[in-house]
Amino acid sequence: MAEANKSPGTKRRNFITKVLQGNLSRPLILTVLFVLYLLLFFGTGSVAFFSNDPQEIEIPKGFLTQMKEMGETEKGKLWAVVEEGIRKGIENDLKRNELAGQSFNVVLGAIIGFLSAAVTFMFTPEPVSSDDD
């Protein structure tokens, strides 16, 4: 009943204190962290490896009929604008894929570091407290 009267800040501090003192289950904490890392891993991996489709270009209705009615200089100017738009779209896709690949590598490194620390944490014996009092 006394726990219900405490403020959220007090509950949060108690939780953090329990974590720091080791009163919470080690596997629970490690499992939660590992699940968060996996979510980041699969999220960045899906962007890096599975969303490589180039942007689609939609041709408005009547565009081709307007092209037939244009003069050669107007067609040349229009195609230059279209080519520039396509080139910029491709550059943006390449930059996005490069950033996603780098993010994937960072998350992968974090997972490897986490697993290394988790193994060390799990196999390190807890210190024995001596009651010299």
N, C-alpha and C positions, 0 to 999 in steps of 0.2 A: 504494500500500500504506500509505503514511503517512496518507492521508486516512481509511482504515478505522479507525485507532487513535485518532482524535480523538473527543472527547466530543460529544454532540448540541449542547451549548451553544456549543462552538467552531465546529461546522459552521454553526449559526444565525448566529453573529457574522460568519463568513466570507461567508455569503450576503448579510447586510445590508451588509457592507463592499463587496462587489462591486456591489450595487445603488447604494450611495451614490457609489462611484467611477465608475459608469457602465460597468462591465465586462460587465454583462448586456445583452442585446438590448433596446433601447427598445421595439420593437413587442411583444415578449413580455410585458413588464411592463404596458404599456398594454392589451393584449388581456385579460390576467387581470383587471385592475381593471374593464375595461368589462364583462366577463362577469359579475362580481360585481354591478355596478350593474344590469345587465339582470335578473338574478335577483331583486333587490330590487324593481325596477320592476314586473315582471310579477306578483310575489307580492302587493305592495300594491295593484296595479291590479285583480287578480282579487278581492280582498276588497272593495275600494271599489266596483267596478262590477258584479260578477257574483254576489255572494252577498247579494242584497237580498230574499231570500225571507223572509217573516215566519215566526216560529216556529209550528209546527203544534201544535194543541191536541188531545190524544187524550182522547176521552170513554170512561171506564171502562165495562165491561159492567155492565148493570143500573142505570146511572145514570138513564136515562129512566123506568124503572119505579119507582125510588125517588122521583123527582120527582113522579110521579102520586100517590104515597101521602102526600106531605108536605102540610102546611097552607100557607096563603098566606104567613104570616109567615116560616116556614122557607124557603120558595122565594125570598122577597125577600132574605133574608140570604145564601142560597147564591148567588144571581145577583149580589149585590153583591161577594162574594168572587171569583167568576169574572170579573166585569168589571174588578175591580182587578188581577187577575193578567194579563188581556189587556192592560190599559193599561200596566202595568209592562214587559211583554214588548215592546210597541211602542216604549216609551221607550228600552229597552236596545238595540233594533235601530237606532233613530235615532242614538243615541250612538256605537254601533260604526261605523255608516256614516260619521258625521262624523269620527271619529278615523282611519278608513281613508282618507278623502279627504284629510285633512291630511297623513297619512304619505305618500300618493302624491305630493302636491305637493312635499314635502320631498325625496323621492327624485328626482323629476323635476328639481328645481333642482340637486341634486347631480350628476345626469347632464349637465346643461347646463354646469355649472361644470367638470366633468371634461373634457368635450369641448373646451371653450374652452382649458383648460390643456394638453390633449393636443396640440391644433393648435399652440399656441405652443411647446410642448416639441419637437414634431417639426420645426418650421420654423426653430428657433433653431439657428444653426450652433454646432458644438462649438468651444470655445476652443482656439486654437492654442498649444501649449506651446512656449516658447522655451528653448532650451538654451544659456544664457549662461555655463554653468560652464566 
